[in-house]
Amino acid sequence: MSFYIYDIIFLVAFSLAVGIFLYKRRKNLKKEGLLYLYRTQVGIRFIDYVGEKYKKAISFFAFLAIISGYLLMASMVYLFYKLIYIYLFVPEIVKAIKIPPLMPLIPYLPTASTQALDRLFLSLPTGKFPAARSALVGFRFPDCNCVLFP
């Protein structure tokens, strides 16, 4: 059985479970704008306890999270720039992949794209990328939906 069927089965089962759960507890369900929020008090005492006991650690990790967030945003801007650069100025890759730039974000991309990547990377000229080509000879790319070109 293919993974499509498993995904559909689990999607339906999860949707039914969430629907039944929310229907049985609809008195806690409040509408705010376009969203429905499930109101509960579970975990409030635990959050207060941890917040008071580990105040210094939480402030340190909050600072660390903010710094890492800015670094990750900057790296995503760089990778987005590289992706645009490749699609605009490296036509060999665009012709070999034969998919729109946003297509790797869509799941279940046919394996034809991974075969196109195999042909692209295994046919690199030896003078241009000798180390990369020798490392990739005989290597089969796994079936995946995401490709980054840093």
DOKE-968293 format. One line per field, with one value per atom (N, C-alpha, C): chain; x, y, z; residue number from 1; atom name. Coordinates in nm, 3 decimals. Layout:
<nodes>
mol	A_...
X	X_...
Y	Y_...
Z	Z_...
seq	NUM_...
atom	CA_...
</nodes>
This chain:
<nodes>
mol	A_A_A_A_A_A_A_A_A_A_A_A_A_A_A_A_A_A_A_A_A_A_A_A_A_A_A_A_A_A_A_A_A_A_A_A_A_A_A_A_A_A_A_A_A_A_A_A_A_A_A_A_A_A_A_A_A_A_A_A_A_A_A_A_A_A_A_A_A_A_A_A_A_A_A_A_A_A_A_A_A_A_A_A_A_A_A_A_A_A_A_A_A_A_A_A_A_A_A_A_A_A_A_A_A_A_A_A_A_A_A_A_A_A_A_A_A_A_A_A_A_A_A_A_A_A_A_A_A_A_A_A_A_A_A_A_A_A_A_A_A_A_A_A_A_A_A_A_A_A_A_A_A_A_A_A_A_A_A_A_A_A_A_A_A_A_A_A_A_A_A_A_A_A_A_A_A_A_A_A_A_A_A_A_A_A_A_A_A_A_A_A_A_A_A_A_A_A_A_A_A_A_A_A_A_A_A_A_A_A_A_A_A_A_A_A_A_A_A_A_A_A_A_A_A_A_A_A_A_A_A_A_A_A_A_A_A_A_A_A_A_A_A_A_A_A_A_A_A_A_A_A_A_A_A_A_A_A_A_A_A_A_A_A_A_A_A_A_A_A_A_A_A_A_A_A_A_A_A_A_A_A_A_A_A_A_A_A_A_A_A_A_A_A_A_A_A_A_A_A_A_A_A_A_A_A_A_A_A_A_A_A_A_A_A_A_A_A_A_A_A_A_A_A_A_A_A_A_A_A_A_A_A_A_A_A_A_A_A_A_A_A_A_A_A_A_A_A_A_A_A_A_A_A_A_A_A_A_A_A_A_A_A_A_A_A_A_A_A_A_A_A_A_A_A_A_A_A_A_A_A_A_A_A_A_A_A_A_A_A_A_A_A_A_A_A_A_A_A_A_A_A_A_A_A_A_A_A_A_A_A_A_A_A_A_A_A_A_A_A_A_A_A_A_A_A_A_A_A_A_A_A_A_A_A_A_A_A_A_A_A_A_A_A_A_A_A_A_A_A
X	0.085_0.000_0.090_0.056_0.142_0.121_0.214_0.207_0.092_0.045_-0.069_-0.190_-0.213_-0.330_-0.314_-0.193_-0.168_-0.192_-0.143_-0.161_-0.308_-0.384_-0.526_-0.599_-0.565_-0.629_-0.599_-0.474_-0.438_-0.497_-0.510_-0.572_-0.719_-0.790_-0.931_-0.947_-0.864_-0.873_-0.844_-0.741_-0.707_-0.817_-0.870_-0.977_-1.101_-1.136_-1.251_-1.226_-1.107_-1.076_-1.082_-1.026_-1.030_-1.173_-1.248_-1.387_-1.472_-1.457_-1.532_-1.492_-1.362_-1.312_-1.370_-1.364_-1.415_-1.567_-1.637_-1.783_-1.827_-1.760_-1.797_-1.764_-1.664_-1.623_-1.647_-1.758_-1.784_-1.811_-1.837_-1.858_-1.729_-1.612_-1.483_-1.433_-1.504_-1.464_-1.518_-1.430_-1.469_-1.421_-1.505_-1.467_-1.409_-1.289_-1.224_-1.177_-1.248_-1.216_-1.250_-1.152_-1.171_-1.139_-1.078_-1.030_-1.123_-1.119_-1.184_-1.074_-1.084_-0.984_-1.045_-0.972_-1.017_-0.957_-1.039_-0.994_-0.980_-0.866_-0.844_-0.747_-0.748_-0.657_-0.549_-0.540_-0.442_-0.301_-0.219_-0.079_-0.047_-0.145_-0.117_-0.031_-0.063_0.018_0.160_0.178_0.312_0.391_0.327_0.396_0.437_0.351_0.386_0.501_0.499_0.605_0.740_0.743_0.869_0.915_0.823_0.858_0.919_0.875_0.933_1.060_1.066_1.182_1.306_1.288_1.400_1.401_1.385_1.375_1.502_1.621_1.746_1.771_1.744_1.765_1.670_1.547_1.450_1.491_1.540_1.583_1.705_1.797_1.913_1.869_1.781_1.736_1.649_1.579_1.501_1.595_1.704_1.804_1.866_1.899_1.957_1.860_1.732_1.631_1.618_1.625_1.614_1.734_1.854_1.975_1.971_1.935_1.931_1.820_1.711_1.605_1.654_1.727_1.782_1.884_1.970_2.068_2.001_1.898_1.827_1.751_1.693_1.626_1.725_1.842_1.945_1.991_2.007_2.050_1.942_1.814_1.707_1.703_1.730_1.737_1.851_1.966_2.080_2.044_1.982_1.946_1.842_1.749_1.650_1.719_1.816_1.894_1.966_2.030_2.102_2.008_1.889_1.792_1.749_1.722_1.684_1.800_1.922_2.040_2.055_2.041_2.057_1.950_1.827_1.720_1.731_1.796_1.810_1.936_2.046_2.175_2.241_2.182_2.240_2.135_2.120_2.013_2.030_2.152_2.172_2.094_2.097_2.027_1.877_1.831_1.687_1.636_1.714_1.673_1.677_1.774_1.786_1.677_1.640_1.539_1.400_1.370_1.242_1.121_1.137_1.023_1.029_0.915_0.916_0.991_1.037_1.115_1.040_0.909_0.835_0.795_0.820_0.775_0.837_0.963_1.015_0.940_0.859_0.783_0.656_0.618_0.496_0.531_0.466_0.501_0.461_0.521_0.495_0.535_0.643_0.699_0.744_0.714_0.754_0.904_0.945_1.087_1.162_1.094_1.162_1.257_1.221_1.309_1.439_1.434_1.558_1.642_1.579_1.655_1.720_1.652_1.711_1.831_1.822_1.937_2.054_2.024_2.131_2.204_2.127_2.190_2.270_2.219_2.289_2.422_2.420_2.541_2.641_2.595_2.688_2.747_2.692_2.747_2.822_2.863_2.939_3.073_3.122_3.253_3.363_3.459_3.562_3.653_3.672_3.759_3.697_3.565_3.500_3.483_3.435_3.412_3.469_3.602_3.655_3.625_3.636_3.613_3.467_3.378_3.236_3.193_3.245_3.205_3.259_3.383_3.438_3.367_3.320_3.249_3.110_3.051_2.915_2.905_3.015_3.008_2.963_2.862_2.810_2.717_2.692_2.604_2.463_2.368_2.226_2.159_2.104_2.035_1.910_1.882_1.758_1.637_1.524_1.402_1.362_1.381_1.344_1.277_1.213_1.137_1.204_1.317_1.380_1.521_1.557_1.692_1.738_1.854_1.912_2.041_2.063_2.186_2.259_2.335_2.405_2.520
Y	-0.117_0.000_0.124_0.223_0.340_0.433_0.525_0.620_0.719_0.738_0.826_0.776_0.649_0.592_0.603_0.573_0.588_0.732_0.827_0.968_1.006_0.962_0.993_0.929_0.803_0.734_0.806_0.841_0.910_1.051_1.118_1.249_1.240_1.143_1.127_1.087_0.993_0.948_1.063_1.140_1.253_1.359_1.389_1.488_1.444_1.316_1.265_1.273_1.235_1.239_1.381_1.477_1.617_1.669_1.635_1.679_1.625_1.497_1.437_1.501_1.520_1.581_1.722_1.802_1.939_1.944_1.851_1.850_1.815_1.717_1.678_1.787_1.867_1.972_2.111_2.128_2.253_2.370_2.347_2.459_2.536_2.471_2.539_2.601_2.581_2.631_2.772_2.867_3.008_3.057_3.139_3.196_3.336_3.356_3.487_3.523_3.611_3.647_3.531_3.491_3.379_3.244_3.248_3.125_3.078_2.949_2.889_2.847_2.890_2.858_2.767_2.665_2.573_2.622_2.673_2.730_2.619_2.621_2.525_2.585_2.532_2.577_2.473_2.371_2.264_2.321_2.298_2.337_2.476_2.555_2.692_2.694_2.607_2.603_2.559_2.464_2.418_2.530_2.606_2.718_2.823_2.854_2.951_2.901_2.773_2.714_2.722_2.680_2.681_2.825_2.913_3.053_3.122_3.084_3.146_3.077_2.946_2.873_2.892_2.898_2.905_3.036_3.146_3.277_3.314_3.290_3.326_3.239_3.110_3.020_3.055_3.088_3.123_3.252_3.351_3.476_3.452_3.363_3.330_3.261_3.161_3.089_3.177_3.273_3.366_3.451_3.499_3.575_3.489_3.365_3.272_3.246_3.233_3.208_3.328_3.449_3.568_3.579_3.556_3.562_3.456_3.332_3.227_3.255_3.317_3.352_3.452_3.554_3.650_3.586_3.499_3.431_3.340_3.268_3.180_3.259_3.373_3.456_3.508_3.550_3.598_3.487_3.366_3.255_3.219_3.231_3.203_3.309_3.433_3.538_3.507_3.462_3.426_3.309_3.204_3.089_3.125_3.213_3.260_3.337_3.421_3.493_3.396_3.292_3.195_3.120_3.086_3.017_3.103_3.230_3.322_3.338_3.351_3.367_3.246_3.127_3.005_2.998_3.029_3.022_3.129_3.241_3.347_3.335_3.285_3.292_3.157_3.047_2.916_2.831_2.850_2.782_2.630_2.579_2.434_2.362_2.418_2.356_2.365_2.479_2.497_2.399_2.381_2.286_2.143_2.110_1.973_1.938_2.032_2.004_2.002_2.095_2.103_2.116_2.188_2.216_2.362_2.420_2.560_2.572_2.691_2.708_2.667_2.681_2.646_2.499_2.425_2.286_2.198_2.219_2.133_2.147_2.252_2.269_2.185_2.133_2.054_1.907_1.838_1.698_1.610_1.492_1.390_1.433_1.507_1.541_1.411_1.391_1.265_1.246_1.121_1.091_1.132_1.180_1.227_1.341_1.423_1.535_1.485_1.378_1.325_1.260_1.201_1.145_1.256_1.370_1.484_1.537_1.539_1.582_1.486_1.357_1.259_1.290_1.311_1.339_1.468_1.568_1.696_1.682_1.624_1.621_1.517_1.411_1.311_1.349_1.449_1.490_1.623_1.662_1.786_1.771_1.876_1.868_1.849_1.764_1.731_1.849_1.939_2.052_2.155_2.161_2.265_2.224_2.103_2.055_1.915_1.898_1.761_1.689_1.759_1.692_1.656_1.748_1.722_1.607_1.606_1.501_1.366_1.362_1.233_1.181_1.273_1.229_1.177_1.226_1.188_1.071_1.030_0.921_0.794_0.732_0.609_0.632_0.755_0.786_0.806_0.742_0.756_0.846_0.959_1.049_0.981_0.992_0.934_1.013_0.947_1.015_1.116_1.243_1.347_1.460_1.549_1.657_1.793_1.800_1.929_1.930_2.036_2.050_2.191_2.202_2.333_2.347_2.462_2.490_2.604_2.576_2.684_2.740
Z	0.000_0.000_0.000_-0.080_-0.091_0.028_0.043_0.154_0.138_0.016_-0.004_0.076_0.069_0.137_0.288_0.339_0.481_0.526_0.448_0.483_0.486_0.389_0.385_0.503_0.533_0.646_0.776_0.800_0.924_0.930_0.816_0.814_0.854_0.799_0.832_0.978_1.026_1.166_1.262_1.234_1.320_1.318_1.201_1.190_1.267_1.256_1.332_1.482_1.526_1.669_1.723_1.651_1.694_1.692_1.589_1.579_1.694_1.726_1.838_1.970_1.990_2.113_2.131_2.026_2.037_2.049_1.985_1.996_2.137_2.199_2.336_2.437_2.411_2.504_2.445_2.376_2.306_2.399_2.527_2.619_2.644_2.626_2.641_2.511_2.404_2.273_2.254_2.235_2.218_2.082_2.018_1.889_1.911_1.858_1.865_1.725_1.662_1.524_1.431_1.352_1.261_1.326_1.444_1.507_1.618_1.639_1.755_1.852_1.977_2.079_2.184_2.222_2.326_2.458_2.547_2.674_2.778_2.847_2.954_3.056_3.176_3.282_3.311_3.228_3.248_3.235_3.332_3.326_3.375_3.416_3.460_3.586_3.682_3.806_3.776_3.686_3.650_3.584_3.496_3.429_3.531_3.626_3.730_3.815_3.850_3.933_3.862_3.737_3.662_3.638_3.611_3.586_3.706_3.826_3.946_3.992_3.980_4.030_3.941_3.811_3.717_3.640_3.711_3.647_3.570_3.628_3.561_3.439_3.451_3.337_3.223_3.257_3.152_3.082_3.157_3.093_3.004_3.046_2.963_2.834_2.847_2.728_2.638_2.695_2.613_2.528_2.589_2.515_2.405_2.439_2.341_2.226_2.257_2.153_2.060_2.115_2.032_1.939_1.992_1.909_1.800_1.836_1.734_1.632_1.674_1.579_1.476_1.519_1.424_1.330_1.385_1.300_1.198_1.240_1.148_1.041_1.079_0.979_0.877_0.923_0.831_0.738_0.792_0.706_0.604_0.640_0.545_0.435_0.470_0.367_0.272_0.325_0.240_0.149_0.205_0.122_0.017_0.051_-0.046_-0.159_-0.123_-0.223_-0.315_-0.257_-0.338_-0.431_-0.382_-0.466_-0.583_-0.556_-0.665_-0.763_-0.711_-0.797_-0.888_-0.833_-0.914_-1.022_-0.986_-1.086_-1.193_-1.161_-1.261_-1.345_-1.286_-1.355_-1.382_-1.343_-1.371_-1.443_-1.573_-1.645_-1.654_-1.638_-1.645_-1.535_-1.415_-1.303_-1.323_-1.372_-1.393_-1.499_-1.606_-1.710_-1.661_-1.576_-1.527_-1.427_-1.344_-1.241_-1.302_-1.391_-1.463_-1.371_-1.261_-1.174_-1.133_-1.100_-1.053_-0.920_-0.884_-0.761_-0.634_-0.630_-0.509_-0.505_-0.610_-0.615_-0.506_-0.462_-0.354_-0.223_-0.208_-0.086_-0.084_-0.201_-0.211_-0.193_-0.099_-0.077_-0.196_-0.200_-0.301_-0.440_-0.449_-0.579_-0.644_-0.769_-0.833_-0.829_-0.833_-0.823_-0.948_-1.051_-1.171_-1.138_-1.039_-1.005_-0.944_-0.864_-0.808_-0.917_-1.016_-1.127_-1.208_-1.221_-1.291_-1.214_-1.083_-1.003_-1.017_-1.023_-1.046_-1.176_-1.282_-1.411_-1.406_-1.336_-1.328_-1.257_-1.137_-1.057_-1.105_-1.168_-1.217_-1.351_-1.417_-1.546_-1.536_-1.415_-1.401_-1.472_-1.536_-1.600_-1.497_-1.529_-1.431_-1.401_-1.495_-1.470_-1.376_-1.375_-1.297_-1.151_-1.126_-0.990_-0.973_-0.978_-0.974_-0.843_-0.731_-0.602_-0.585_-0.623_-0.609_-0.701_-0.825_-0.918_-0.873_-0.827_-0.785_-0.660_-0.575_-0.455_-0.490_-0.599_-0.633_-0.731_-0.791_-0.888_-0.816_-0.869_-0.811_-0.693_-0.656_-0.543_-0.593_-0.528_-0.565_-0.463_-0.509_-0.418_-0.366_-0.237_-0.185_-0.236_-0.237_-0.279_-0.173_-0.202_-0.108_-0.182_-0.109_-0.170_-0.156_-0.088_-0.064_-0.117_-0.187_-0.241_-0.209_-0.145_-0.118_-0.196_-0.252_-0.325_-0.256_-0.150_-0.080_-0.160
seq	1_1_1_2_2_2_3_3_3_4_4_4_5_5_5_6_6_6_7_7_7_8_8_8_9_9_9_10_10_10_11_11_11_12_12_12_13_13_13_14_14_14_15_15_15_16_16_16_17_17_17_18_18_18_19_19_19_20_20_20_21_21_21_22_22_22_23_23_23_24_24_24_25_25_25_26_26_26_27_27_27_28_28_28_29_29_29_30_30_30_31_31_31_32_32_32_33_33_33_34_34_34_35_35_35_36_36_36_37_37_37_38_38_38_39_39_39_40_40_40_41_41_41_42_42_42_43_43_43_44_44_44_45_45_45_46_46_46_47_47_47_48_48_48_49_49_49_50_50_50_51_51_51_52_52_52_53_53_53_54_54_54_55_55_55_56_56_56_57_57_57_58_58_58_59_59_59_60_60_60_61_61_61_62_62_62_63_63_63_64_64_64_65_65_65_66_66_66_67_67_67_68_68_68_69_69_69_70_70_70_71_71_71_72_72_72_73_73_73_74_74_74_75_75_75_76_76_76_77_77_77_78_78_78_79_79_79_80_80_80_81_81_81_82_82_82_83_83_83_84_84_84_85_85_85_86_86_86_87_87_87_88_88_88_89_89_89_90_90_90_91_91_91_92_92_92_93_93_93_94_94_94_95_95_95_96_96_96_97_97_97_98_98_98_99_99_99_100_100_100_101_101_101_102_102_102_103_103_103_104_104_104_105_105_105_106_106_106_107_107_107_108_108_108_109_109_109_110_110_110_111_111_111_112_112_112_113_113_113_114_114_114_115_115_115_116_116_116_117_117_117_118_118_118_119_119_119_120_120_120_121_121_121_122_122_122_123_123_123_124_124_124_125_125_125_126_126_126_127_127_127_128_128_128_129_129_129_130_130_130_131_131_131_132_132_132_133_133_133_134_134_134_135_135_135_136_136_136_137_137_137_138_138_138_139_139_139_140_140_140_141_141_141_142_142_142_143_143_143_144_144_144_145_145_145_146_146_146_147_147_147_148_148_148_149_149_149_150_150_150
atom	N_CA_C_N_CA_C_N_CA_C_N_CA_C_N_CA_C_N_CA_C_N_CA_C_N_CA_C_N_CA_C_N_CA_C_N_CA_C_N_CA_C_N_CA_C_N_CA_C_N_CA_C_N_CA_C_N_CA_C_N_CA_C_N_CA_C_N_CA_C_N_CA_C_N_CA_C_N_CA_C_N_CA_C_N_CA_C_N_CA_C_N_CA_C_N_CA_C_N_CA_C_N_CA_C_N_CA_C_N_CA_C_N_CA_C_N_CA_C_N_CA_C_N_CA_C_N_CA_C_N_CA_C_N_CA_C_N_CA_C_N_CA_C_N_CA_C_N_CA_C_N_CA_C_N_CA_C_N_CA_C_N_CA_C_N_CA_C_N_CA_C_N_CA_C_N_CA_C_N_CA_C_N_CA_C_N_CA_C_N_CA_C_N_CA_C_N_CA_C_N_CA_C_N_CA_C_N_CA_C_N_CA_C_N_CA_C_N_CA_C_N_CA_C_N_CA_C_N_CA_C_N_CA_C_N_CA_C_N_CA_C_N_CA_C_N_CA_C_N_CA_C_N_CA_C_N_CA_C_N_CA_C_N_CA_C_N_CA_C_N_CA_C_N_CA_C_N_CA_C_N_CA_C_N_CA_C_N_CA_C_N_CA_C_N_CA_C_N_CA_C_N_CA_C_N_CA_C_N_CA_C_N_CA_C_N_CA_C_N_CA_C_N_CA_C_N_CA_C_N_CA_C_N_CA_C_N_CA_C_N_CA_C_N_CA_C_N_CA_C_N_CA_C_N_CA_C_N_CA_C_N_CA_C_N_CA_C_N_CA_C_N_CA_C_N_CA_C_N_CA_C_N_CA_C_N_CA_C_N_CA_C_N_CA_C_N_CA_C_N_CA_C_N_CA_C_N_CA_C_N_CA_C_N_CA_C_N_CA_C_N_CA_C_N_CA_C_N_CA_C_N_CA_C_N_CA_C_N_CA_C_N_CA_C_N_CA_C_N_CA_C_N_CA_C_N_CA_C_N_CA_C_N_CA_C_N_CA_C_N_CA_C_N_CA_C_N_CA_C_N_CA_C_N_CA_C_N_CA_C_N_CA_C_N_CA_C_N_CA_C_N_CA_C_N_CA_C_N_CA_C_N_CA_C_N_CA_C_N_CA_C_N_CA_C
</nodes>
